[in-house]
Amino acid sequence: MPTSVESGEALAVDVSCSDDSLIVVLDDGRTVSVPLVWFPRLLAATPKQRKDWEPIGGGLGMHWEAIDEDISVASLLQPERFMRLAGPAPQARGRPRAKSRRPSRVARA
């Protein structure tokens, strides 16, 4: 019978960074790799600062003291629930934009 692990139950056991990715090894054998651009502080950190992480809650998350960054495993497994990712631009609120004063081009027959 197959079993599944709730995304919030997976624990980080190892963390590393490449030039452009955060790589997290989970206790269930999965490896999660996400873009560093999702985490600007981690992206701007030195390689030494990126290596200096510690587990939070026994591995439910990771903490980087030198850059004051905390990342949960759940946010890596379900980023759409935790992060504002690039996508369609939100509709502007407030006053509508002024219409252009250029005359419209109408096809003449």
Phi, psi and omega per residue, in radians:
M1 nan 2.192 -3.127
P2 -1.218 2.577 3.071
T3 -2.102 2.710 3.077
S4 -2.254 2.695 3.130
V5 -1.892 2.246 3.045
E6 -1.026 2.450 -3.085
S7 -1.009 -0.565 3.139
G8 -1.349 -0.199 -3.098
E9 -1.593 -0.273 3.137
A10 -1.219 2.501 -3.094
L11 -2.048 2.456 3.069
A12 -1.341 2.279 3.091
V13 -2.021 -0.331 3.089
D14 -2.680 2.544 -3.118
V15 -2.393 2.400 3.024
S16 -2.579 2.915 3.118
C17 -2.330 2.419 2.939
S18 -1.698 -2.962 3.125
D19 -1.115 -0.473 -3.051
D20 -2.331 0.113 -3.092
S21 -2.403 2.602 2.935
L22 -1.781 2.190 -3.100
I23 -2.048 2.149 -3.104
V24 -2.154 2.175 3.061
V25 -1.639 2.251 -3.110
L26 -1.742 2.781 -3.089
D27 -1.181 -0.255 3.121
D28 -1.634 0.110 3.081
G29 1.735 -0.240 3.113
R30 -1.294 2.663 2.994
T31 -2.123 2.250 -3.141
V32 -1.940 2.277 3.101
S33 -2.200 2.186 -3.130
V34 -2.286 2.734 -3.139
P35 -1.162 2.406 3.087
L36 -1.131 -0.434 -3.141
V37 -1.073 -0.313 3.056
W38 -1.162 -0.375 -3.059
F39 -2.252 1.490 -3.039
P40 -0.958 -0.652 3.124
R41 -1.143 -0.700 3.118
L42 -1.217 -0.661 3.101
L43 -1.076 -0.696 -3.107
A44 -1.434 -0.174 -3.092
A45 -1.243 2.749 3.057
T46 -1.340 2.799 3.073
P47 -0.965 -0.655 3.125
K48 -1.135 -0.751 3.121
Q49 -1.132 -0.659 3.131
R50 -1.132 -0.579 -3.134
K51 -1.316 -0.389 -3.030
D52 -1.579 1.291 3.132
W53 -1.997 2.821 3.052
E54 -2.450 2.619 3.137
P55 -1.260 2.584 3.018
I56 -1.968 2.384 3.089
G57 1.005 0.670 3.117
G58 1.267 0.242 3.120
G59 2.059 0.016 3.078
L60 -1.128 -0.363 3.117
G61 -2.731 3.138 -3.140
M62 -2.256 2.586 -3.133
H63 -2.283 2.370 3.035
W64 -2.035 1.799 -3.064
E65 -1.046 -0.832 -3.031
A66 -1.081 -0.483 -3.110
I67 -2.001 0.089 3.127
D68 0.919 0.945 -3.134
E69 -2.095 2.327 3.063
D70 -2.213 2.314 3.133
I71 -2.353 2.278 3.108
S72 -1.611 2.621 3.056
V73 -1.073 -0.716 3.141
A74 -1.003 -0.658 3.141
S75 -1.197 -0.444 3.096
L76 -1.389 -0.603 -3.108
L77 -1.411 -0.475 3.121
Q78 -2.379 1.173 -3.051
P79 -1.056 -0.517 -3.128
E80 -1.110 -0.376 3.131
R81 -1.563 -0.301 -3.002
F82 -2.114 -0.388 -3.023
M83 -2.188 2.677 3.019
R84 -1.601 1.771 -3.099
L85 -1.636 2.777 3.113
A86 -1.028 2.431 -3.132
G87 -3.014 -2.804 3.128
P88 -1.048 2.477 3.136
A89 -1.133 2.385 3.112
P90 -1.184 2.679 3.098
Q91 -1.156 2.380 3.121
A92 -1.212 2.490 3.083
R93 -1.870 2.825 3.095
G94 1.709 -2.652 -3.084
R95 -1.132 2.420 3.050
P96 -1.226 2.679 3.117
R97 -1.145 2.597 3.077
A98 -1.238 2.497 3.134
K99 -1.315 2.637 3.114
S100 -1.119 2.504 3.125
R101 -1.588 -0.013 3.088
R102 -1.224 2.436 3.104
P103 -1.144 2.514 3.123
S104 -1.280 2.625 3.117
R105 -1.573 2.060 -3.135
V106 -1.941 2.276 3.121
A107 -1.176 2.248 3.122
R108 -1.809 2.451 -3.133
A109 -1.565 nan nan
